[in-house]
Amino acid sequence: MKGGHRKSLFMNLSKSLIKTISDDKKIKTTLAKAKAFKPKVERMITTMKGFDSDEKIASVRRAVSFFGDKEFVMKHISLVSDKYKDRNGGYTRIIKLPRRKSDGSKMCFVELV
């Protein structure tokens, strides 16, 4: 997988996961994708938590550069900073599912804790 495609995949999976913050839903994906993007989304949530500190501008700029969408960041950054202000890490959980019937890929749910 090329670098640009991989970055776009991580960005879209992260956006989908952060959109589920208000309604406590999960996203379904393959286990390999979930394990690959989990550190990225956790790092981005930690960055978005900095919205309440003195680093407000820096955290917004880092989030916008990762997600590529300023409206999305401004809409969700306060939700993320409020929900995870007392948590030091481990924001996501991977729940394994049975293999996919069509090609036998390992599947999982990824949810925010």
C-alpha positions as CSV (number, residue, x, y, z in Angstrom):
1,M,0.0,0.0,0.0
2,K,1.4,3.4,-1.0
3,G,2.0,6.1,1.6
4,G,-0.7,8.4,0.5
5,H,-3.3,5.7,0.4
6,R,-2.3,4.5,3.9
7,K,-2.5,8.0,5.3
8,S,-5.9,8.5,3.8
9,L,-7.1,5.2,5.2
10,F,-6.0,6.1,8.7
11,M,-7.5,9.5,8.4
12,N,-10.9,8.2,7.3
13,L,-10.9,5.4,10.0
14,S,-10.0,7.9,12.7
15,K,-12.7,10.3,11.5
16,S,-15.3,7.5,11.6
17,L,-14.2,6.5,15.1
18,I,-14.2,10.0,16.5
19,K,-17.7,10.7,15.0
20,T,-19.0,7.8,17.2
21,I,-17.9,9.7,20.4
22,S,-21.4,11.1,21.1
23,D,-23.5,7.9,20.4
24,D,-21.1,5.2,21.8
25,K,-21.1,3.1,18.6
26,K,-18.3,1.0,17.0
27,I,-16.7,0.7,13.6
28,K,-16.1,-2.6,12.0
29,T,-12.9,-3.2,10.1
30,T,-10.2,-5.8,9.6
31,L,-7.9,-6.7,12.5
32,A,-4.8,-5.6,10.6
33,K,-6.2,-2.2,9.9
34,A,-7.3,-1.7,13.5
35,K,-3.9,-2.6,14.9
36,A,-2.2,-0.3,12.4
37,F,-4.4,2.8,13.0
38,K,-4.9,2.4,16.8
39,P,-1.6,4.2,17.8
40,K,-2.3,7.0,15.4
41,V,-5.8,7.7,16.6
42,E,-4.7,7.4,20.3
43,R,-1.9,9.9,19.6
44,M,-4.4,12.3,17.9
45,I,-6.9,12.0,20.8
46,T,-4.0,12.9,23.2
47,T,-3.2,15.9,20.9
48,M,-6.9,17.0,20.9
49,K,-7.0,16.8,24.7
50,G,-4.5,19.7,24.7
51,F,-7.3,22.0,23.6
52,D,-8.0,22.9,27.2
53,S,-4.4,23.7,28.0
54,D,-2.1,26.5,27.0
55,E,-1.3,24.6,23.7
56,K,-4.7,25.3,22.2
57,I,-3.5,26.7,18.9
58,A,-0.9,24.0,18.4
59,S,-3.3,21.1,19.2
60,V,-5.8,22.5,16.7
61,R,-3.2,22.8,14.0
62,R,-1.9,19.3,14.5
63,A,-5.4,17.9,14.4
64,V,-6.2,19.8,11.3
65,S,-3.1,18.6,9.6
66,F,-3.9,15.0,10.4
67,F,-7.6,15.1,9.6
68,G,-7.4,17.6,6.8
69,D,-10.8,19.1,7.7
70,K,-11.0,22.2,10.0
71,E,-14.7,22.0,10.5
72,F,-14.6,18.4,11.6
73,V,-11.8,19.2,14.1
74,M,-13.6,22.3,15.5
75,K,-16.8,20.3,15.9
76,H,-15.3,17.3,17.7
77,I,-12.3,18.7,19.6
78,S,-14.3,20.0,22.6
79,L,-16.1,16.6,22.8
80,V,-12.8,14.7,22.9
81,S,-11.2,17.1,25.4
82,D,-14.2,16.9,27.7
83,K,-14.6,13.1,27.6
84,Y,-10.9,12.2,28.0
85,K,-9.5,15.0,30.2
86,D,-8.9,12.6,33.1
87,R,-7.7,9.6,31.1
88,N,-4.0,9.2,30.4
89,G,-4.2,6.7,27.5
90,G,-5.9,3.6,26.2
91,Y,-8.8,5.4,24.5
92,T,-9.7,2.6,22.1
93,R,-10.7,-1.0,22.5
94,I,-10.4,-3.8,19.8
95,I,-13.0,-6.5,20.0
96,K,-12.3,-9.5,17.8
97,L,-15.0,-11.0,15.6
98,P,-15.3,-14.2,13.6
99,R,-13.5,-14.3,10.3
100,R,-15.2,-12.8,7.2
101,K,-16.9,-15.5,5.1
102,S,-15.9,-14.2,1.7
103,D,-12.1,-14.1,2.1
104,G,-11.4,-15.3,5.7
105,S,-10.0,-12.0,6.9
106,K,-9.9,-11.5,10.7
107,M,-12.5,-8.9,11.6
108,C,-13.0,-6.7,14.7
109,F,-14.9,-3.8,16.2
110,V,-13.0,-0.7,17.3
111,E,-14.7,1.4,19.9
112,L,-13.8,4.3,22.1
113,V,-13.6,3.6,25.8
